Amino acid sequence: MPRELFILDLWLRYAEKASEIRVKRYEERDIVKLKARLGKYLYTIRLPTDMANQAIEELKSKGKGIVEV
């Protein structure tokens, strides 16, 4: 069951522990949905494109694998 978060710092804490991170881009609305899969839940957050790109770059610099869907 997915859980949507609204605080980026909280989502990033979950993303550091995630086994997989997926990125879904919605071009028509200028929104990016980030999904972090943990053992029990899928944590999601919707962000504007610029904020999402910063978060993705931060996770890539830490060596996390990102899958663009």
For each residue, the residues with C-beta under 8 A, 3 or more apart:
1: 41 42
2: 35 41 42 43 44
3: 41 42 43 44
4: 43 44 45 46
5: 10 11 14 43 44 45
6: 45
7: 10 11
8: 11 12 45 47 51 55
9: 12 13
10: 5 7 13 14
11: 5 7 8 14 15 34 36 43 45 55
12: 8 9 15 16 55 58 59
13: 9 10 16 17
14: 5 10 11 17 18 36 38 43
15: 11 12 18 21 34 36 43 55 59 64
16: 12 13 59 62 64
17: 13 14 38
18: 14 15 21 36 37 38 43 64
19: 37 38 39
20: 36 37 65 67
21: 15 18 34 35 36 37 59 64 65 66 67
22: 34 35 37 66 67 68 69
23: 32 33 34 35 52 56 66 67 68 69
24: 32 33 35 69
25: 31 32 33 49 68
26: 29 30 31 32 33
27: 30
28:
29: 26
30: 26 27 48 49
31: 25 26 46 47 48 49
32: 23 24 25 26 46 47 48 49 52 53
33: 23 24 25 26 44 45 46 47
34: 11 15 21 22 23 44 45 46 47 52 55 56
35: 2 21 22 23 24 42 43 44
36: 11 14 15 18 20 21 42 43 44
37: 18 19 20 21 22 42
38: 14 17 18 19 41 42 43
39: 19
40:
41: 1 2 3 38
42: 1 2 3 35 36 37 38
43: 2 3 4 5 11 14 15 18 35 36 38
44: 2 3 4 5 33 34 35 36
45: 4 5 6 8 11 33 34
46: 4 31 32 33 34
47: 8 31 32 33 34 51 52 55
48: 30 31 32 51 52
49: 25 30 31 32 52 53
50: 53 54
51: 8 47 48 54 55
52: 23 32 34 47 48 49 55 56
53: 32 49 50 56 57
54: 50 51 57 58
55: 8 11 12 15 34 47 51 52 58 59
56: 23 34 52 53 59 60 66
57: 53 54 60 61
58: 12 54 55 61 62
59: 12 15 16 21 55 56 62 64 66
60: 56 57 63 64 66
61: 57 58
62: 16 58 59
63: 60
64: 15 16 18 21 59 60
65: 20 21
66: 21 22 23 56 59 60
67: 20 21 22 23
68: 22 23 25
69: 22 23 24
